[in-house]
C-alpha cells in the first residue's frame, strides 16, 4: 500500500481524495491544512490533520503538494530535502530555472519529483496524442472558463505567481509539446486585471510542421473549451473538452468518463514503482515557453515565495 500525505486541502485535494480508492494500493492518510473549517471536514473524512512539520515526520511514501502556485517550489524543496517523494500540482515552479534546480536536487537525493500535469491525462487528450503525434499542421486551442467566483488566491499575485497563462497555459503547452515537438511563441497578448495578474491571454505558436494559437480566459461565461487540429494529411479532429469527446474527421468518438485525476494517481503509482520515468525536460521546457510568452506580453513571473497551505 502506498501511503500519501498532502499539503493543501482545497478543491484539488478533494478531486484526488475522491478517486484514490479506484486506483488501488493507494491510501491518502494525512493532510496539512491551516484553514480550520477544512481541517475539521477532512478529519471527519478520516484524514489525520496536522502541521507541515508533523506531516513530514509521518511514515509516508510520498507527499502531494496542492497549495497555491507560488508556494510550490519551497514546499517541494522541503520534501526533497527530507528524502520524501513528491507529486506537485502544476506549475512545479515559477521559472524554468527553479524547476531544473528542483529536478537536480531530487536526482541528487534519489527522490522522485512528479509534476502532476493532469490535462495530458484527460481521455480526449490521450486520444489526440495517439492519433495526431508528429503530424500536426495547425492547432487552435480555446480554453475559456469563468473563475470569477473561484478561490481568491488565483487573483492574489503573492500566492498565484501569475495568471491564466501560468496556471492554465502550462497544462496546454505541456500536451502540445507531446503532440508536436518543440514550439516557439510568435506573439502574445494579455488582459491584466486590477489584481495584477492576467485573466485573459492569447499566444500564437510556430513549430516545424505548422503553426497554432492558444486562447485562455478566466472570465468567460458560458465557458467554451475545445481544440481543433488539422493534420498534415488534411484531416481534422475537433476535441470538445467540456463533453470529453472527439469529432475525428466526421466520426464521433466518446464521450468518455472524467478520469484525469484517477489517471494522474495511477501514473504516479507507476513512477513510484520505478516502471516509468518522469519527463523532467518537458516540464522545464513548458516553463521556458511560459516565460518567453510572458516577455512578449510585457509581463514577467512574480518572484514571490511562501508556504501557505490553502488552495
C-alpha positions in Angstrom: 0.0 0.0 0.0 1.3 3.4 -1.0 0.7 5.9 1.8 0.2 9.5 0.7 0.1 12.7 2.6 -0.9 16.1 1.2 -0.3 19.8 1.8 -3.4 21.8 1.0 -6.9 20.5 1.5 -8.8 22.6 -1.1 -10.5 21.8 -4.4 -7.7 19.8 -6.0 -7.2 17.6 -2.9 -10.9 16.9 -3.0 -10.5 15.5 -6.5 -7.6 13.2 -5.6 -9.3 12.0 -2.4 -12.5 11.1 -4.2 -10.7 8.8 -6.8 -7.8 7.4 -4.8 -9.7 4.2 -3.9 -10.2 3.5 -7.6 -6.5 3.3 -8.4 -5.8 0.6 -5.8 -2.9 0.3 -3.5 -3.1 4.0 -2.7 -4.3 5.5 0.6 -4.3 9.2 1.5 -3.7 9.2 5.2 -2.7 12.7 6.3 -3.1 16.3 5.5 -1.5 19.6 6.4 -4.2 22.3 6.2 -4.3 25.7 8.0 -8.0 26.5 7.3 -9.9 25.4 10.4 -13.1 24.5 8.7 -11.4 22.5 6.0 -9.2 20.8 8.6 -12.3 19.8 10.6 -14.1 18.5 7.5 -11.2 16.3 6.4 -10.7 15.0 9.9 -14.3 13.8 9.7 -13.4 12.0 6.4 -10.7 10.0 8.2 -7.6 12.1 7.4 -5.1 12.8 10.1 -4.8 16.6 10.0 -1.6 18.2 11.3 1.1 20.8 10.6 3.6 20.5 7.8 6.5 19.6 10.1 4.4 16.8 11.6 3.3 15.6 8.2 6.9 15.3 7.0 7.7 13.2 10.1 4.9 10.7 9.2 5.7 7.3 7.8 4.7 8.3 4.2 5.7 7.0 0.8 5.1 10.4 -0.8 3.6 13.8 -0.3 1.3 15.7 -2.7 1.8 19.5 -2.8 -1.6 21.0 -3.7 -1.2 24.6 -2.4 -1.3 27.9 -4.3 1.1 28.1 -7.2 3.7 30.5 -5.7 4.2 28.2 -2.8 5.0 25.0 -4.7 8.8 25.4 -5.1 9.6 25.9 -1.4 7.4 23.1 -0.3 8.7 20.7 -2.9 12.2 21.5 -1.8 11.4 20.8 1.8 10.1 17.4 0.9 13.1 16.5 -1.3 15.5 17.6 1.5 13.7 15.2 3.8 14.1 12.4 1.3 10.3 12.2 0.5 8.9 11.5 -3.0 6.7 14.3 -4.2 3.7 14.8 -6.5 3.3 18.5 -7.2 0.4 20.1 -8.9 1.2 22.3 -11.9 3.0 24.6 -12.2 6.0 23.0 -10.5 7.8 26.3 -10.1 7.6 30.0 -11.2 10.5 29.7 -13.6 12.3 27.1 -15.7 15.5 27.6 -13.7 13.8 26.9 -10.4 12.2 23.8 -11.8 15.5 22.5 -13.1 17.1 23.1 -9.7 14.3 21.1 -8.1 14.8 18.2 -10.5 18.6 18.3 -10.0 18.1 18.3 -6.2 15.7 15.4 -6.4 18.2 13.4 -8.6 21.0 14.0 -6.1 18.8 12.6 -3.3 17.3 9.7 -5.3 13.9 11.3 -4.8 11.1 11.1 -7.3 9.7 14.5 -8.3 6.5 14.1 -10.3 4.8 17.2 -11.8 1.0 16.5 -12.0 0.2 17.9 -15.4 -3.3 16.5 -15.3 -4.7 17.8 -18.6 -2.4 15.4 -20.5 -4.3 12.6 -18.8 -7.8 13.7 -20.0 -9.3 11.0 -22.2 -9.8 13.2 -25.2 -6.2 14.5 -24.9 -5.0 10.9 -24.8 -6.9 10.2 -28.0 -5.3 13.2 -29.7 -1.8 12.1 -28.6 -2.4 8.7 -30.0 -3.9 9.8 -33.3 -2.0 13.0 -34.2 1.5 12.9 -32.8 4.1 14.4 -35.1 1.5 15.0 -37.9 0.0 18.4 -37.0 -0.2 21.3 -39.5 -2.3 23.6 -37.4 -3.7 23.7 -33.9 -6.2 26.0 -32.3 -6.7 25.8 -28.5 -9.6 27.6 -26.8 -9.9 27.2 -23.0 -12.3 29.9 -21.9 -13.6 29.5 -18.3 -15.3 31.6 -15.7 -13.3 31.6 -12.4 -14.5 34.9 -11.2 -16.1 33.1 -8.2 -13.1 30.8 -7.8 -10.6 30.6 -4.9 -9.3 34.1 -4.1 -5.7 33.2 -4.3 -5.9 32.9 -8.1 -6.0 36.7 -8.3 -3.5 37.3 -5.4 -0.1 37.8 -7.1 1.6 36.9 -3.8 0.1 33.4 -4.0 -0.6 32.8 -7.6 2.7 33.8 -9.1 1.0 34.6 -12.4 -2.4 34.5 -14.0 -4.2 32.3 -16.6 -1.1 31.8 -18.8 0.8 30.3 -15.9 -2.0 28.4 -14.3 -3.8 27.1 -17.3 -1.4 27.6 -20.2 1.3 25.5 -18.7 -1.0 22.5 -18.9 -1.7 23.0 -22.6 1.8 23.8 -23.6 2.8 20.5 -21.9 0.5 18.4 -24.1 1.3 20.4 -27.2 4.9 19.5 -26.7 4.0 15.8 -26.6 1.9 16.2 -29.7 4.0 18.4 -31.8 7.6 18.6 -30.5 9.2 21.9 -29.7 7.3 25.2 -30.1 8.3 28.9 -30.5 5.9 31.7 -29.4 5.3 34.2 -32.2 3.4 36.8 -30.3 1.3 37.1 -27.2 -1.3 39.5 -25.7 -2.9 39.6 -22.3 -5.5 41.5 -20.3 -4.3 42.2 -16.8 -6.8 42.8 -14.1 -6.5 45.2 -11.2 -5.1 42.4 -9.1 -2.0 42.5 -11.3 -2.5 39.1 -12.9 -3.7 38.4 -16.4 -7.2 37.0 -16.7 -7.1 36.6 -20.5 -4.2 35.7 -22.8 -3.6 34.6 -26.4 -0.4 33.2 -27.8 0.5 32.2 -31.3 2.9 29.3 -31.9 5.3 28.2 -34.7 6.6 24.7 -35.0 8.4 22.6 -37.6 5.3 21.4 -39.4 2.9 24.4 -38.9 1.5 26.9 -36.5 -1.2 27.4 -33.9 -2.8 29.6 -31.3 -3.9 29.2 -27.7 -6.6 31.4 -26.3 -7.1 31.3 -22.5 -9.6 33.1 -20.1 -10.7 33.1 -16.5 -13.7 35.3 -17.1 -15.8 33.9 -20.0 -19.4 32.7 -19.5 -20.7 30.4 -20.7 -17.3 28.6 -20.8 -16.0 27.1 -24.0 -13.2 24.6 -24.2 -12.1 22.9 -27.4 -9.1 22.1 -29.6 -9.1 21.9 -33.4 -6.2 20.0 -35.0 -5.6 19.9 -38.8 -3.2 17.2 -39.6 -0.6 17.2 -42.3 -2.7 14.8 -44.4 -5.6 17.3 -44.4 -7.9 15.6 -41.9 -9.3 17.5 -39.0 -10.0 16.5 -35.4 -12.1 18.6 -33.0 -11.9 17.9 -29.3 -14.8 19.1 -27.1 -13.2 19.3 -23.7 -16.5 20.1 -22.0 -18.1 16.9 -23.3 -14.8 14.9 -23.3 -15.4 13.8 -26.9 -13.8 14.0 -30.3 -15.0 14.6 -33.9 -12.4 12.6 -35.8 -12.8 13.8 -39.4 -16.6 13.4 -39.1 -16.6 10.3 -36.9 -17.7 10.8 -33.3 -15.5 9.4 -30.5 -16.5 9.4 -26.9 -17.8 10.9 -24.7 -15.5 9.4 -22.1 -15.7 9.4 -18.3 -13.9 12.1 -16.3 -10.9 10.2 -15.1 -8.0 12.6 -15.3 -7.2 12.7 -11.6 -7.5 9.0 -11.3 -5.2 8.7 -14.3 -2.7 11.0 -12.6 -2.6 8.9 -9.4 -2.3 5.7 -11.5 0.6 7.2 -13.4 2.3 8.4 -10.2 2.0 4.9 -8.8 3.9 3.6 -11.8 6.6 6.2 -11.4 6.9 5.4 -7.7 7.3 1.7 -8.6 10.1 2.8 -11.0 8.3 1.3 -14.0 8.1 4.7 -15.8 10.5 7.7 -15.6 9.5 11.4 -15.2 9.9 13.6 -18.2 11.7 16.4 -16.5 12.8 18.1 -19.7 9.2 18.7 -20.9 8.3 20.3 -17.6 11.2 22.6 -17.8 10.6 23.4 -21.4 7.0 24.2 -20.7 8.0 26.8 -18.2 10.6 28.3 -20.6 7.9 28.8 -23.1 5.7 30.4 -20.5 8.5 32.8 -19.6 9.0 33.6 -23.3 5.3 34.3 -23.8 5.2 36.5 -20.7 8.0 38.6 -22.1 6.1 39.1 -25.3 3.2 40.4 -23.3 5.4 42.7 -21.3 4.9 40.7 -18.1 7.2 38.5 -16.0 6.8 35.9 -13.3 6.1 37.3 -9.9 9.1 36.1 -7.9 7.3 35.5 -4.6 7.7 32.6 -2.2 5.6 31.4 0.7 4.4 28.3 2.5 0.6 28.8 2.6 -1.3 25.5 2.9 -4.7 26.5 1.5 -5.8 26.0 -2.1 
